[in-house]
Amino acid sequence: MSICETISEKVQSGRAKEVVALIIEALDAGVAPDAILNDGLVAGMNIIGEKFKNNEIFVPEVLVAARAMNKGMQTLKPALNQQGIEPIGKAIICTVKGDMHDIGKNMVKMMIEGQGIECIDLGVDVEPARIVEAVRQSGAQIVCLSALLTTTMYGQKDVIDALKEAGLRDKVKVMVGGAPVTREFAEEIGADCYTLDAASAAQAARAYFN
């Protein structure tokens, strides 16, 4: 088994300290940073995503694996920068105005980061104008909107409308999700993508850059 495969396994089991130690070992041995990223960290999170979609693992296991991946990314990032490797794209993520829930958003964020996409997290209860400004300043290609309440889900439409008014709607893909949100609702409000779970969201986000 290669060291990248071992890193992948340790990510899947949530062994953050071992992931960090293995990345340092791999770099010292001359393994290319992009190989560590793709064959180690991303590969591990892809397997976690598939297992989560198939109900083989559950939220706690995903969170532990994602934290291990994030620790690994922090260790690997200087080497990636030195090699000139940039994230494949940027995504803005938040929970819409009036909604304070963030567990689902945080899971989606970690899974998207596991695909090599930089994630700008605006937090919860976010005004449409703030999202528009973040898109304008960051040049993000994706906007991910979470809503966990039937009373706040139309806040996703408010963001889409605000992006249209700002002339930015055609520059971003809008992804929506959350407990009350459905594919039909996403189509109704003009979103580009609806996904049922964090793993599917990460795969959909990655597909926009393929």
C-alpha positions in Angstrom: 0.0 0.0 0.0 1.4 3.4 -1.0 1.6 6.2 1.6 -1.2 8.1 -0.2 -3.4 5.1 0.1 -2.6 5.0 3.8 -3.4 8.7 4.2 -6.8 7.9 2.5 -7.5 5.1 5.0 -6.5 7.3 8.0 -8.8 10.1 6.7 -11.7 7.6 6.5 -11.1 6.5 10.0 -10.8 10.1 11.3 -7.2 9.7 12.5 -6.2 13.4 12.2 -2.8 13.2 14.0 -1.8 10.2 11.9 -2.9 12.0 8.7 -0.8 15.0 9.6 2.3 12.8 10.4 1.9 10.8 7.2 1.7 13.9 5.1 4.9 15.2 6.6 6.5 11.9 6.0 5.3 11.8 2.4 6.6 15.3 1.7 9.9 14.5 3.3 10.1 11.4 1.0 9.5 13.6 -2.1 5.9 12.7 -2.9 4.3 15.4 -5.0 1.9 17.6 -3.0 -0.9 17.2 -5.6 -0.6 13.4 -5.4 -1.0 13.6 -1.6 -4.0 15.8 -2.1 -5.8 13.8 -4.8 -4.7 10.2 -4.0 -4.8 10.7 -0.3 -7.1 13.4 1.1 -9.6 13.7 -1.7 -9.7 10.0 -2.4 -10.5 9.3 1.3 -13.3 11.9 1.4 -14.8 10.5 -1.8 -15.0 7.0 -0.2 -16.6 8.6 2.9 -19.1 10.4 0.7 -20.1 7.2 -1.1 -20.5 5.3 2.2 -22.6 8.2 3.6 -24.9 8.2 0.5 -25.3 4.4 0.9 -26.1 4.7 4.7 -23.1 2.7 5.6 -21.9 5.5 7.9 -23.6 8.4 9.5 -23.1 12.1 10.4 -20.6 11.6 13.3 -18.3 9.5 11.1 -18.5 12.0 8.3 -17.6 14.9 10.6 -14.6 13.1 12.2 -13.3 12.2 8.7 -13.8 15.7 7.5 -11.9 17.1 10.4 -9.0 14.8 9.7 -9.1 15.9 6.1 -9.1 19.5 7.1 -6.1 19.0 9.4 -4.3 17.3 6.6 -5.1 20.2 4.2 -3.7 22.7 6.7 -0.4 20.7 6.8 -0.3 20.3 3.0 -1.3 23.8 2.0 2.1 25.4 2.2 3.6 22.7 -0.1 0.6 23.1 -2.5 1.2 26.8 -2.6 4.9 26.3 -3.2 4.1 23.9 -6.1 1.8 26.5 -7.5 -1.3 24.4 -7.1 -4.5 26.5 -6.6 -7.9 25.3 -5.5 -10.0 24.2 -8.5 -12.6 26.9 -7.7 -14.4 28.9 -5.0 -17.8 28.4 -3.4 -19.7 30.7 -1.0 -21.8 28.9 1.5 -24.2 30.1 4.2 -27.6 29.6 5.9 -30.1 32.1 4.6 -31.6 35.1 6.5 -33.6 34.2 9.5 -32.2 30.7 9.9 -29.7 29.9 12.6 -29.1 26.2 11.8 -25.6 25.3 10.7 -24.9 21.6 11.1 -25.9 20.6 7.6 -24.1 23.7 6.2 -20.9 22.8 8.0 -21.0 19.2 6.7 -21.5 20.4 3.1 -18.6 22.9 3.5 -16.2 20.2 4.7 -17.2 17.8 2.0 -16.9 20.5 -0.7 -13.4 21.4 0.6 -12.6 17.7 0.4 -13.0 18.1 -3.4 -10.3 20.8 -3.6 -12.7 23.7 -3.7 -12.1 26.8 -1.5 -15.1 27.4 0.6 -16.0 30.9 1.9 -18.3 30.4 4.9 -20.5 33.4 5.6 -22.2 31.7 8.6 -25.9 31.7 9.4 -28.7 34.3 9.1 -27.1 35.9 6.1 -28.7 38.8 4.2 -28.9 38.5 0.4 -26.9 41.7 0.0 -24.0 40.2 1.9 -24.0 37.2 -0.4 -24.1 39.4 -3.5 -21.1 41.4 -2.2 -19.2 38.2 -1.3 -19.7 36.9 -4.9 -18.5 40.2 -6.3 -15.4 40.4 -4.1 -14.4 36.7 -4.3 -15.3 35.8 -7.9 -16.8 32.6 -6.5 -18.3 30.3 -9.1 -20.8 28.6 -6.8 -23.2 29.8 -4.1 -24.5 27.1 -1.7 -27.6 28.1 0.3 -29.0 26.2 3.3 -32.4 26.5 4.8 -33.7 24.2 7.6 -37.1 25.8 8.2 -40.2 26.1 5.9 -40.4 29.8 7.1 -36.9 30.6 5.8 -36.7 28.4 2.6 -37.9 31.3 0.4 -34.9 33.2 1.6 -33.1 31.1 -1.1 -35.2 32.7 -3.8 -34.5 36.1 -2.3 -30.7 35.4 -2.8 -31.3 34.3 -6.4 -33.4 37.5 -7.1 -30.6 39.6 -5.5 -28.0 38.0 -7.7 -30.2 38.7 -10.8 -30.6 42.4 -9.8 -26.8 42.7 -9.3 -26.2 41.2 -12.8 -24.3 38.3 -11.2 -26.8 35.4 -11.7 -25.3 34.1 -14.9 -21.8 34.1 -13.3 -22.6 31.6 -10.5 -24.2 28.2 -10.0 -26.7 28.3 -7.1 -27.0 25.1 -5.1 -29.8 24.7 -2.5 -30.5 22.2 0.2 -32.0 21.7 3.7 -34.7 19.6 5.3 -37.8 21.3 3.8 -36.2 21.9 0.3 -37.1 19.6 -2.6 -36.0 19.3 -6.2 -39.4 20.8 -7.3 -38.9 23.8 -5.0 -35.3 24.3 -6.4 -36.7 24.4 -9.9 -39.5 26.7 -8.9 -37.1 29.3 -7.5 -34.6 29.0 -10.4 -31.7 27.3 -8.5 -29.2 25.3 -10.6 -28.9 22.3 -8.3 -30.6 20.6 -5.4 -29.0 17.7 -3.5 -30.3 15.6 -0.7 -27.1 15.2 1.3 -23.6 16.6 1.8 -21.8 14.0 -0.3 -24.1 14.6 -3.3 -23.6 18.3 -2.9 -19.8 17.9 -3.0 -20.0 15.7 -6.1 -22.3 18.2 -7.8 -20.0 21.1 -6.9 -16.9 19.2 -8.2 -18.8 18.5 -11.5 -19.1 22.2 -12.3 -15.3 22.3 -12.6 -14.8 19.1 -14.6 
